[in-house]
Amino acid sequence: MKILRFAAAGFAAALTLTACSSGSAGGSTDAEGGGSEGAEIRVWLVGSDTPQDARDYLKETFEEENPGSTLVIQEQSWTGLVDKLTTSLSGSDSPDVVEVGNTQAPTFTSAGYFAPLDDVAEDLGGDDLLPGFVESGTWEDTFYAAPYYAGSRVVFYSEQILGGAPVPTTLDEYVATATQARTDGHSGVWFPGQDWYNMLPFVWENGGFIAEQEGDQWEAGFSSEGGVAGLQQVQDLFQNASNAPKDGDETNLQVPFCEGATTFLSAPSWIKWSILAEADAEVPGCPETYGADLHAFPLPGKDGGAATVFAGGSNIAVAAKSANPDLATEALAIMLSDEYQTILAENGLIPAKVSLADALPDDEITAAAAAAAANARLTPATPKWGDVEAQKVMQDALVRIAQGEDVPTVAEELDSTIESILNG
C-alpha cells in the first residue's frame, strides 16, 4: 500500500487553501467521563457517506466512555445544508457536532458558528491531519473545523455493459464513447443537470476557471474561452450521452447504475459501497449483477492522464452554541481517533490522517480514486463561496445548459452572479 500512502499524502499536499480564524473549545466538566451527566449529544452527519460501522462505533464508544449520556446521530441532506446549518447553529437548539462540506467550512468558521479547537488540535491529530482540510477549517489563525474524510470522483463501469470496448484515455474519447453508447433507453454517462461537481473537470481541463482573485476583487471564469469550451463539452454530454433528468441532482446515483441504465457513472469513490449494498438495503445495490464485476478509472484528462477533478470531502466541528461543549469535543475526538478513521478508510474514504492511508482497500477503485485525488482542486478559498452554493447559481446555470440554452450567454450571466456574490 505504499503507492496509496504516497497518493494520499500527495493529495493532502495538493489541498492547500488560503484561509485562516479566533478562540478554544472547552468548558467545565461535571461528571466522570468529562461531560454533563445525562446529556444528549446530537451529531449531524450529511448524506449516507459515513458507513454504519462507523456510526455504531461512535455511539457505542461515546456512551461507554460517558455513562448516563447518549449520542444521537441525525442524518442531514446536502441539499439546502448551508441554509439549514445557518439557522440551526444560530438558534437556541443547536446540534452539538456538525459535518460540513470542505468548501462550505469557511462560511461557518468566519461567522463564529464553530467552537475553536486549538487547545485540542494536537490530540485530534496535529500535523498528521490532511493540511488542505485543516486550512479550510481555519480562520484568522484559529482552528475551528477538523478534517473528517476526503475523496474524489472516479468513473465506474461494469464490463457486462462496456462489453469489451476500450476504456477511454482522453477527455475527448470519454465524451465520444459515452455518446456512442447512448440509446433512447440507455445513457452513455449518467449526468443529471444540476451536477456541478462533474462539470468542473471539463472547465478546468479546457483552461477555464471558477473564480480568481485580482487584488481585492474576484473575477469569475466560466465565460473565459476555456470555460465556454468546457461547458460546451458538458452540454454535448447532457444532450447526446445522458438520459438523466435535465433538472436532476446527484441523489442515489447507484440506482441507474444498478438498473443497467448507464455505461459510465462518474461519482465519489465511496458510491462503491452503495452499488454493493445488499438487496434488502434501504436503497438496494446490485452486488450479484453489475456490482459483481465493478471497475473504475480516473476521469481522463484532455491530453491523457488523470483529469483535474473536484476535491470532495468534509470537515467536522463542534457547534459554538453546543449546550455541552466538553462532551461534544469528546465525540469529535472519537471521530478523529485511529479506530474510527480506519473504519472510514476501510470503506474507501480517504481518512483525515495521512498516516492511515495504508488502511485503504488495495483494489482498483481505491487506486483510481487515489490517482484522481492526487490531481484534485478545490473551489475558491473565500467564506462567501458558501453563499454561491446556497443560492445554487451553478446548478441553475447548468440546468439551462442541459436544456439547450446558449452556452456563452449562460456563462456570462453565471460569472456576473458569482462576482456579485463574492465581491458583495
C-alpha positions, 0 to 999 in steps of 0.5 A: 500500500505504499503507492496509496500512502504516497497518493494520499499524502500527495493529495493532502499536499495538493489541498492547500487553501488560503484561509485562516480564524479566533478562540478554544473549545472547552468548558467545565466538566461535571461528571466522570467521563468529562461531560454533563451527566445525562446529556444528549449529544446530537451529531449531524452527519450529511448524506449516507457517506459515513458507513454504519460501522462507523456510526455504531462505533461512535455511539457505542464508544461515546456512551461507554466512555460517558455513562448516563449520556447518549449520542444521537446521530441525525442524518442531514441532506446536502441539499439546502445544508448551508441554509439549514446549518445557518439557522440551526447553529444560530438558534437556541437548539443547536446540534452539538457536532456538525459535518460540513462540506470542505468548501462550505467550512469557511462560511461557518468558521468566519461567522463564529458558528464553530467552537475553536479547537486549538487547545485540542488540535494536537490530540485530534491529530496535529500535523498528521491531519490532511493540511488542505482540510485543516486550512479550510477549517481555519480562520484568522489563525484559529482552528475551528473545523477538523478534517473528517474524510476526503475523496474524489470522483472516479468513473465506474463501469461494469464490463457486462455493459462496456462489453469489451470496448476500450476504456477511454484515455482522453477527455475527448474519447470519454465524451465520444464513447459515452455518446456512442453508447447512448440509446433512447433507453440507455445513457452513455454517462449518467449526468443529471443537470444540476451536477456541478461537481462533474462539470468542473473537470471539463472547465478546468481541463479546457483552461477555464476557471471558477473564480480568481482573485485580482487584488481585492476583487474576484473575477469569475471564469466560466465565460473565459474561452476555456470555460465556454469550451468546457461547458460546451463539452458538458452540454454535448454530454447532457444532450447526446450521452445522458438520459438523466433528468435535465433538472436532476441532482446527484441523489442515489446515483447507484440506482441507474447504475444498478438498473443497467441504465448507464455505461459510465457513472462518474461519482465519489469513490465511496458510491462503491459501497452503495452499488454493493449494498445488499438487496434488502438495503434501504436503497438496494445495490446490485452486488450479484449483477453489475456490482459483481464485476465493478471497475473504475478509472480516473476521469481522463484528462484532455491530453491523457492522464488523470483529469483535474477533478473536484476535491470532495470531502468534509470537515467536522466541528463542534457547534459554538452554541453546543449546550455541552461543549466538553462532551461534544469535543469528546465525540469529535475526538472519537471521530478523529481517533485511529479506530474510527478513521480506519473504519472510514478508510476501510470503506474507501474514504480517504481518512483525515490522517495521512498516516492511515492511508495504508488502511485503504482497500488495495483494489482498483477503485481505491487506486483510481480514486487515489490517482484522481485525488492526487490531481484534485482542486478545490473551489475558491478559498473565500467564506462567501463561496458558501453563499454561491452554493446556497443560492445554487447559481451553478446548478441553475446555470447548468440546468439551462445548459442541459436544456439547450440554452446558449452556452456563452450567454449562460456563462456570462450571466453565471460569472456576473452572479458569482462576482456579485456574490463574492465581491458583495 
